[in-house]
Amino acid sequence: MTTKAHTLYQLIRQIRSGFNLLRVLGDDLHRDLKVTAAMRAIMETLAEDGEQTVPQIARAKSVSRQHIQVNVDALLRKALVVLRDNPSHLRSPFVALTPRGQATFTIMRRREAELLEWLAKEFGLEQLEQVSRTLGTLNQSIRKHQKKGGADD
């Protein structure tokens, strides 16, 4: 492995670690609301992009439909989302936030904003912008590789 590839590997290890830390932090931050990080991610998609089907959410998140369905079912039980008829596909209804879901997500965003302000003090703006650009480019490269079909192509 080249030095460059090894450095990228180290970056990916940091991303995985950060993902897990953020998941635990999110679960702790919103424990009283009984909304997990996975459920929160679905609520964020619906809040930002509007109603979507389970397959659409799964594609956007690069996860299985089953993973999304399990979490949508949990959100339905909590009355945070509702299913709406989809005239284009009778077996794949739209998922949308309920007013209660929107209010809950607003509370979550407020809590997260306070935490983000605290965390942001550790970094300069240029540092954060560079990391954001780098991760965006890495994600684009990974998507291109997925579309190509693998490492041997």
N, C-alpha and C positions, 0 to 999 in steps of 0.2 A: 504494500500500500504506500502510495506517495505521501509526502509530508502534507500536501494540500488535502488529499483524501482523508488522511488521519485527522487533520484539523476539523474537517467537515464532520467526521464521525464524532469528535468531541462536542461539536456544536449540537449535533442531533441528540447526544446523551443529555446535554443541558436542557434541550427542548422537552425531552421526555420527562426529566426530573421536574421542570417547571410546570408541565401539564399536570403531573400528579400533585404537586404542591398547590396549584391553583384549584384543583378539584376538591382537595381536602379543605382548603381555606373557604371555598364557596359553600361547601356542605356545612361547615361550622358557622359561617356568617349568617346563613339562612335556615339554620336548624329549627328555629322556632316557627318558621313558616312551613316547615315540612316539605321543602322543595330542594331536590338534589341538584347537583351541578348539571347532570344530564337533562333534567327537566327544565332547568333554567335556560339551557342552550336552545331548547325548542321554543320556549316562551320568547326568547330574544329574537329568534328567526321570525316568529309570528308578529311580534311588536314592530320589527323593522321592515319586514317585507310583506306583511298582510297574510291573509289566509292562504293555506297551501295544503296539498294532499300529503299523506304520509310518505309516498315515494318521492315527491318533490323535496321534502325536508331531508330525507335520507340521502338523496343525490347531493344536495347542497352541503351536507355535513360529511359526506364520504363515509357513511356508515350503513349498516343493513337496515332494511325496512322493519325487520323484526325488532331491532334495538329501538327504533323510533316508536313503533307501535306499543311496545311495553311501557314506554314513558308517556306516550299520549294517553294510554289507558289510565295510568296513575293520575295524570292531570285531569282527565275526565271525572274520576272518582272524587277529586278535590274541587270540582266545579270551576276549574281555572281555564278550561277550554271547552268548546262545544263543537259538535260535528254539524256541518251544513251540507245540504244537497249539492252535488256536483253534476250539472246537466250533461257534461261531457263524458262522465264515467260514473255510472250508478253504484259500482262497488268500491269506489275510491272517493269518499266524501272529503270536503274541505275541512281542515282543522282551523279554528279561529279562537283567539282569546275571548273570554267572557269579560264583562265589566269587572268582575272580581279578579280575574286573571290579570287584567290590565292594571288594576290598583295594586295587586301584589307585586307585579313586575316593577311598578313605579317605586315601591318601597325598596325593592332589591337594588334598583339602580341608584337610589339615594345612598344606601349603605355602601355600595361599591364605590361611588364617587368619593366618599370620605376616605376610604381605604386607598384609592388611587392617588388622591392628593398627598397622603402621607408617604406612600411608596415613591411617588415622583420626585420627592425632595432629594432622593439619593442620586439622581441623574441630571445631567445637562440635557437641554432640549435637543441639541444636535446629536448627542449619543442615542437618544430614543428614536429620533428620525432615522438615523443610520441603521439601527437594529431593525426597525420596522421595514425599511426598504430591503435590507438583506433577507429577512424572513419572507417577505413578499416574493422576492426573486427565487428563493429556494422553493417556495410553494409552487410557483409557476413551472419551474424545472421539473419538479416531481409530477405535476399534472401532465406535462409534455411526455415524460417517460411512461406514465401510465397509458396514455393514448397510443404511444408507439408500440407497446406490448411487452416491454421487459428489457433486461440488461443485454441480451444477446442480439438485439436488433440494431 
